[in-house]
Amino acid sequence: MRGKFIAVLVLICWALPVCAKHLHTEKEYQAYWCNKKGGQMEYKLNDGTRVDCLLPDMAVEFDFASKWHECIGQALYYGRKTRRTPACVLIMEKGDNDYRFLYRLRYTVYQKKKIPEFKTFSIKPDIFNMTAASQ
């Protein structure tokens, strides 16, 4: 019985890194990008919602690449509420696999100018490696 328990425990500990959801939190990417642009993080609107990063000309929403469609809706709403250009920053942690989501985002907002005033950006986890190396 004890041997089975130890075996299960070892399997769980071995599998934990595989199950880790993301390399960094959305907030970490948001803080890096927004601070670099001189924006205001978590700008609270009168309805209690929060813009991830408010710039003088943009209301920016951050999301992991697979949630590209949610990013569009939130960015459009925040842009309208703040009278700024809506923008999405997609977090690209899965390399080439995430490019399909960036393509979908850009196809949706740019193809035939469906949403004319919209900005798209992407950010990758290697920005944290570059930051640490430069310190």
Secondary structure as a PSIPRED ss2 file (coil, helix, strand):
# PSIPRED VFORMAT (PSIPRED V4.0)

   1 M C   1.000  0.000  0.000
   2 R H   0.000  1.000  0.000
   3 G H   0.000  1.000  0.000
   4 K H   0.000  1.000  0.000
   5 F H   0.000  1.000  0.000
   6 I H   0.000  1.000  0.000
   7 A H   0.000  1.000  0.000
   8 V H   0.000  1.000  0.000
   9 L H   0.000  1.000  0.000
  10 V H   0.000  1.000  0.000
  11 L H   0.000  1.000  0.000
  12 I H   0.000  1.000  0.000
  13 C H   0.000  1.000  0.000
  14 W H   0.000  1.000  0.000
  15 A H   0.000  1.000  0.000
  16 L H   0.000  1.000  0.000
  17 P H   0.000  1.000  0.000
  18 V H   0.000  1.000  0.000
  19 C H   0.000  1.000  0.000
  20 A C   1.000  0.000  0.000
  21 K C   1.000  0.000  0.000
  22 H C   1.000  0.000  0.000
  23 L C   1.000  0.000  0.000
  24 H C   1.000  0.000  0.000
  25 T C   1.000  0.000  0.000
  26 E H   0.000  1.000  0.000
  27 K H   0.000  1.000  0.000
  28 E H   0.000  1.000  0.000
  29 Y H   0.000  1.000  0.000
  30 Q H   0.000  1.000  0.000
  31 A H   0.000  1.000  0.000
  32 Y H   0.000  1.000  0.000
  33 W H   0.000  1.000  0.000
  34 C H   0.000  1.000  0.000
  35 N H   0.000  1.000  0.000
  36 K H   0.000  1.000  0.000
  37 K H   0.000  1.000  0.000
  38 G C   1.000  0.000  0.000
  39 G C   1.000  0.000  0.000
  40 Q E   0.000  0.000  1.000
  41 M E   0.000  0.000  1.000
  42 E E   0.000  0.000  1.000
  43 Y E   0.000  0.000  1.000
  44 K E   0.000  0.000  1.000
  45 L C   1.000  0.000  0.000
  46 N C   1.000  0.000  0.000
  47 D C   1.000  0.000  0.000
  48 G C   1.000  0.000  0.000
  49 T C   1.000  0.000  0.000
  50 R E   0.000  0.000  1.000
  51 V E   0.000  0.000  1.000
  52 D E   0.000  0.000  1.000
  53 C E   0.000  0.000  1.000
  54 L E   0.000  0.000  1.000
  55 L C   1.000  0.000  0.000
  56 P C   1.000  0.000  0.000
  57 D C   1.000  0.000  0.000
  58 M E   0.000  0.000  1.000
  59 A E   0.000  0.000  1.000
  60 V E   0.000  0.000  1.000
  61 E E   0.000  0.000  1.000
  62 F E   0.000  0.000  1.000
  63 D E   0.000  0.000  1.000
  64 F E   0.000  0.000  1.000
  65 A H   0.000  1.000  0.000
  66 S H   0.000  1.000  0.000
  67 K H   0.000  1.000  0.000
  68 W H   0.000  1.000  0.000
  69 H H   0.000  1.000  0.000
  70 E H   0.000  1.000  0.000
  71 C H   0.000  1.000  0.000
  72 I H   0.000  1.000  0.000
  73 G H   0.000  1.000  0.000
  74 Q H   0.000  1.000  0.000
  75 A H   0.000  1.000  0.000
  76 L H   0.000  1.000  0.000
  77 Y H   0.000  1.000  0.000
  78 Y H   0.000  1.000  0.000
  79 G H   0.000  1.000  0.000
  80 R H   0.000  1.000  0.000
  81 K H   0.000  1.000  0.000
  82 T H   0.000  1.000  0.000
  83 R C   1.000  0.000  0.000
  84 R C   1.000  0.000  0.000
  85 T E   0.000  0.000  1.000
  86 P E   0.000  0.000  1.000
  87 A E   0.000  0.000  1.000
  88 C E   0.000  0.000  1.000
  89 V E   0.000  0.000  1.000
  90 L E   0.000  0.000  1.000
  91 I E   0.000  0.000  1.000
  92 M C   1.000  0.000  0.000
  93 E C   1.000  0.000  0.000
  94 K C   1.000  0.000  0.000
  95 G H   0.000  1.000  0.000
  96 D H   0.000  1.000  0.000
  97 N H   0.000  1.000  0.000
  98 D H   0.000  1.000  0.000
  99 Y H   0.000  1.000  0.000
 100 R H   0.000  1.000  0.000
 101 F H   0.000  1.000  0.000
 102 L H   0.000  1.000  0.000
 103 Y H   0.000  1.000  0.000
 104 R H   0.000  1.000  0.000
 105 L H   0.000  1.000  0.000
 106 R H   0.000  1.000  0.000
 107 Y H   0.000  1.000  0.000
 108 T H   0.000  1.000  0.000
 109 V H   0.000  1.000  0.000
 110 Y H   0.000  1.000  0.000
 111 Q H   0.000  1.000  0.000
 112 K H   0.000  1.000  0.000
 113 K H   0.000  1.000  0.000
 114 K C   1.000  0.000  0.000
 115 I C   1.000  0.000  0.000
 116 P C   1.000  0.000  0.000
 117 E C   1.000  0.000  0.000
 118 F C   1.000  0.000  0.000
 119 K E   0.000  0.000  1.000
 120 T E   0.000  0.000  1.000
 121 F E   0.000  0.000  1.000
 122 S E   0.000  0.000  1.000
 123 I E   0.000  0.000  1.000
 124 K C   1.000  0.000  0.000
 125 P C   1.000  0.000  0.000
 126 D H   0.000  1.000  0.000
 127 I H   0.000  1.000  0.000
 128 F H   0.000  1.000  0.000
 129 N H   0.000  1.000  0.000
 130 M H   0.000  1.000  0.000
 131 T H   0.000  1.000  0.000
 132 A H   0.000  1.000  0.000
 133 A H   0.000  1.000  0.000
 134 S C   1.000  0.000  0.000
 135 Q C   1.000  0.000  0.000
